[in-house]
């Protein structure tokens, strides 16, 4: 496979801009809320145990969010990306003390982001541990072919700035669905583990199978339908080749996991779904004897997004070149 990645100068520039363009420390989000975003948003660890039941139309779980205040300012208020409605609920507590979202001008705070005043400020160097439970009713049919999302859980919000967090996630899902997530599963614990993920996505596919390859410490999984199996095999082989190439050229691959899932019905290309998950469209249109070039090009391109857009982030979201 021929490939090129001569964007080292752009990489350096992107990293410089990423470090230089954070919100000014002490920037106030609403004078009354006193929400402050540090220059560098604080990275958190999410331990999540959740259930996704597509037949009952329920996504529910509990999570513990832990962070160390490595900034120079005390944290008095935190915000979560979640909306409270007739179909979505959220409970937040710290040290056993229930917290209520700060009210807005209408007398209640129900739209994302929800801000919570902490019982005591978390001073620089101190640790914050939030206990969160969430529930969402989703509209699905019993014959739903797939479920795909990266916004299924509450997450700390830092003025909309992207960042890398770590995750440990255990998922109980509907029977008959293949499961893919933004992490590498620990076979002993059954938990998906990810360190330095921009998002944590989840994919459920009905009547699908999976093939797995281990390449230079990266577990590559291809999820496919029976009709799309031959295209998926080409994508899987291409992904293995691409990971080897990028590791040889750059010296690293950003994550120890990569999952390729079916995209839409037409040959439109593909897209990065979430950290470690890419979709390739039109796999079921594969014709015996056709050139593998289309699938090779799209697969290698989507893997490039794991560097540009996932590992190297940009708030303007241009993805990669």
C-alpha positions in Angstrom: 0.0 0.0 0.0 1.3 3.4 -0.9 0.6 6.2 1.5 2.0 9.5 2.5 1.7 11.6 5.7 4.0 14.6 5.1 2.3 16.9 7.4 4.9 17.2 10.2 5.0 21.0 10.0 1.2 21.2 10.3 1.4 18.9 13.3 3.8 21.2 15.1 1.7 24.2 14.2 -1.5 22.5 15.4 0.0 21.5 18.7 1.3 25.1 19.2 -2.1 26.6 18.5 -3.9 24.0 20.6 -1.8 25.0 23.6 -2.1 28.7 23.0 -5.7 29.2 22.3 -7.4 28.1 25.6 -9.8 30.3 27.4 -8.1 32.9 29.7 -7.8 31.5 33.2 -10.5 32.8 35.4 -12.8 33.6 32.5 -16.3 33.9 34.0 -19.2 32.2 32.4 -22.1 34.3 33.7 -21.4 36.6 36.6 -23.9 34.9 38.8 -22.9 31.3 38.0 -19.2 32.1 38.6 -18.3 29.2 36.3 -14.6 29.4 35.5 -12.6 27.6 32.8 -8.9 27.1 33.4 -6.5 27.9 30.6 -6.1 24.1 30.1 -9.4 22.3 30.7 -9.0 19.7 33.4 -8.8 16.1 32.2 -11.1 13.6 34.0 -11.5 9.9 34.5 -15.0 8.4 33.8 -16.0 5.1 35.3 -19.3 4.2 33.8 -21.6 1.2 34.2 -24.6 1.4 31.9 -27.4 -0.5 30.2 -28.5 0.1 26.6 -31.8 -1.7 25.9 -33.1 -1.0 22.4 -36.2 -3.1 22.8 -37.3 -1.1 25.9 -35.8 2.1 24.6 -33.7 2.9 27.6 -30.2 4.1 28.2 -29.4 4.3 31.9 -26.3 4.2 34.0 -24.1 5.4 36.9 -20.8 7.0 36.6 -18.0 8.3 38.8 -16.2 11.4 37.4 -12.8 12.0 39.0 -10.4 14.9 38.4 -7.4 16.5 40.0 -7.5 20.3 40.0 -4.2 20.9 38.3 -5.1 24.6 37.6 -4.2 27.7 39.6 -7.8 28.6 40.4 -10.3 27.0 42.8 -13.3 25.2 41.3 -16.6 26.4 42.8 -18.9 25.3 40.0 -18.8 22.5 37.5 -21.0 22.0 34.4 -22.3 18.8 32.7 -23.4 18.2 29.1 -26.9 16.9 29.7 -30.5 18.1 29.3 -33.3 17.4 31.8 -36.6 16.7 30.2 -39.6 14.3 30.3 -37.3 11.7 28.7 -34.0 12.5 30.4 -33.1 12.6 34.1 -29.9 13.3 36.0 -28.8 13.0 39.6 -25.5 14.4 40.8 -24.0 14.1 44.2 -20.6 14.7 45.9 -19.7 12.9 49.1 -23.2 11.7 49.5 -24.7 15.3 49.2 -27.2 15.7 46.4 -26.6 18.7 44.1 -29.2 20.6 42.2 -28.5 22.4 38.9 -28.2 26.2 39.3 -31.4 27.9 38.2 -31.4 30.2 35.1 -33.5 33.3 34.5 -36.6 31.1 34.1 -36.2 29.7 37.6 -34.9 26.3 36.5 -31.9 25.0 34.7 -32.8 22.2 32.3 -30.7 22.8 29.2 -27.2 21.7 28.5 -24.8 22.6 30.0 -26.1 22.2 33.5 -24.1 24.0 36.2 -23.7 22.8 39.8 -22.3 24.8 42.7 -20.0 22.6 44.7 -20.5 22.3 48.5 -16.8 23.4 49.0 -14.3 24.8 46.5 -11.9 22.4 45.0 -8.6 24.2 45.5 -5.6 23.7 43.3 -4.1 20.2 43.9 -7.3 18.8 45.4 -9.4 16.0 43.9 -13.0 16.2 42.9 -15.2 13.0 42.8 -18.7 13.3 41.4 -21.3 10.5 41.5 -23.8 10.7 38.7 -26.8 8.6 37.6 -28.6 9.2 34.3 -31.5 7.9 32.4 -32.8 8.5 28.9 -35.8 7.1 27.0 -35.0 6.7 23.3 -37.3 6.0 20.4 -36.3 2.7 18.8 -38.1 -0.1 17.1 -37.7 -3.8 18.1 -36.2 -4.5 14.6 -33.8 -1.5 14.9 -30.7 -2.4 12.8 -28.2 -0.3 14.7 -27.6 2.3 17.4 -24.8 4.8 17.3 -24.0 7.7 19.6 -21.1 9.5 21.4 -23.4 11.7 23.6 -25.1 9.0 25.6 -23.5 9.9 29.0 -23.1 13.1 31.0 -19.7 14.7 30.6 -18.0 17.7 32.3 -18.2 20.8 30.1 -15.3 23.3 29.8 -16.7 26.2 27.8 -17.1 23.8 24.8 -13.3 23.2 24.5 -12.4 19.7 23.4 -10.0 17.6 25.4 -8.8 14.0 26.0 -10.2 12.1 29.0 -9.8 8.5 30.2 -12.6 6.0 30.4 -13.5 2.6 32.0 -16.9 1.5 30.7 -19.0 -1.6 31.3 -22.0 -2.0 29.0 -25.0 -4.3 29.3 -26.7 -4.3 25.9 -29.6 -5.8 24.1 -29.1 -9.5 23.0 -28.5 -10.1 19.3 -26.4 -7.0 18.8 -22.6 -6.7 18.1 -21.1 -4.1 20.4 -18.3 -1.7 19.5 -17.0 1.1 21.7 -14.2 3.7 22.0 -11.9 1.5 24.0 -10.1 -1.8 24.2 -12.0 -4.4 26.2 -10.3 -6.0 29.1 -11.2 -9.7 28.8 -10.8 -10.2 32.6 -13.2 -7.4 33.6 -15.3 -7.0 30.5 -14.7 -3.2 30.7 -13.7 -1.0 27.7 -10.6 1.0 28.7 -9.5 4.1 26.9 -6.8 6.6 27.9 -6.8 10.0 26.1 -10.0 9.7 24.2 -11.7 12.8 22.7 -15.1 11.1 22.7 -16.4 7.7 23.9 -18.7 6.3 21.2 -20.9 3.2 21.2 -22.2 1.2 18.3 -24.7 -1.6 18.3 -25.3 -3.6 15.1 -28.0 -6.2 14.7 -27.3 -9.4 12.6 -23.7 -8.5 12.3 -20.4 -10.4 12.8 -16.9 -9.3 13.7 -13.3 -10.1 12.6 -10.3 -9.1 14.8 -6.7 -8.5 14.0 -3.9 -7.6 16.3 -1.2 -5.4 14.7 1.7 -3.9 16.6 -0.2 -3.6 19.8 -3.4 -2.3 18.1 -6.5 -4.4 18.1 -8.4 -3.8 14.9 -12.1 -5.0 14.7 -14.3 -5.0 11.6 -18.0 -5.3 12.2 -20.1 -6.3 9.1 -23.3 -7.8 7.8 -23.2 -11.0 5.8 -23.6 -9.1 2.5 -20.8 -6.7 3.4 -18.3 -9.3 4.5 -16.1 -9.2 1.5 -15.7 -5.4 1.5 -15.1 -5.6 5.3 -12.3 -8.1 4.8 -10.5 -5.7 2.4 -11.0 -2.8 4.9 -9.6 -4.9 7.7 -6.5 -5.9 5.7 -6.0 -2.3 4.6 -6.4 -1.1 8.2 -3.7 -3.5 9.3 -1.4 -2.3 6.5 -2.1 1.3 7.4 -1.4 0.9 11.1 1.9 -0.7 10.3 2.8 2.1 7.9 1.9 4.9 10.2 3.7 3.3 13.1 6.8 2.9 11.0 6.6 6.4 9.5 5.5 8.3 12.7 6.7 6.0 15.4 3.3 5.6 17.1 -0.4 5.0 16.6 -2.7 7.1 18.8 -4.8 4.4 20.4 -4.5 0.6 21.0 -7.9 0.0 19.4 -9.7 0.6 16.1 -13.1 -0.5 15.0 -14.5 -0.3 11.5 -18.3 -0.4 11.3 -20.8 -0.4 8.4 -21.8 3.1 7.2 -24.7 4.1 4.9 -25.9 2.2 1.8 -24.1 4.2 -0.9 -20.4 4.5 -1.8 -20.1 7.9 -0.3 -16.7 7.3 1.4 -16.7 7.2 5.2 -16.4 9.3 8.4 -14.9 9.2 11.9 -17.6 8.2 14.2 -15.8 8.7 17.6 -12.4 8.0 19.0 -11.3 4.6 17.6 -14.4 4.1 15.5 -14.7 4.8 11.8 -17.5 4.0 9.4 -17.1 2.9 5.8 -20.1 3.4 3.6 -21.5 1.0 1.0 -19.8 -2.2 2.1 -22.8 -4.2 0.8 -22.3 -2.9 -2.7 -19.0 -4.9 -3.1 -18.8 -6.8 -6.4 -16.7 -9.9 -6.8 -13.5 -9.2 -8.7 -13.6 -5.5 -8.4 -10.4 -3.5 -7.6 -9.8 -3.0 -3.9 -8.5 0.5 -4.5 -11.7 2.3 -3.4 -11.8 0.4 -0.1 -8.1 0.9 0.5 -8.3 4.6 -0.2 -11.3 5.2 2.1 -10.0 3.1 4.9 -6.6 4.6 5.0 -8.1 8.1 4.9 -10.5 7.4 7.8 -7.6 6.0 9.8 -5.8 9.3 9.2 -8.6 11.0 11.3 -7.4 9.0 14.3 -4.4 11.4 14.2 -6.0 14.5 12.8 -9.2 15.3 14.7 -8.9 12.7 17.4 -5.3 12.8 18.7 -4.5 16.3 17.3 -7.7 18.3 18.0 -8.8 21.7 16.6 -11.8 23.6 18.1 -12.7 24.8 14.6 -13.2 21.1 13.5 -11.5 21.1 10.1 -10.5 17.5 10.8 -7.4 16.8 8.8 -6.0 18.1 5.5 
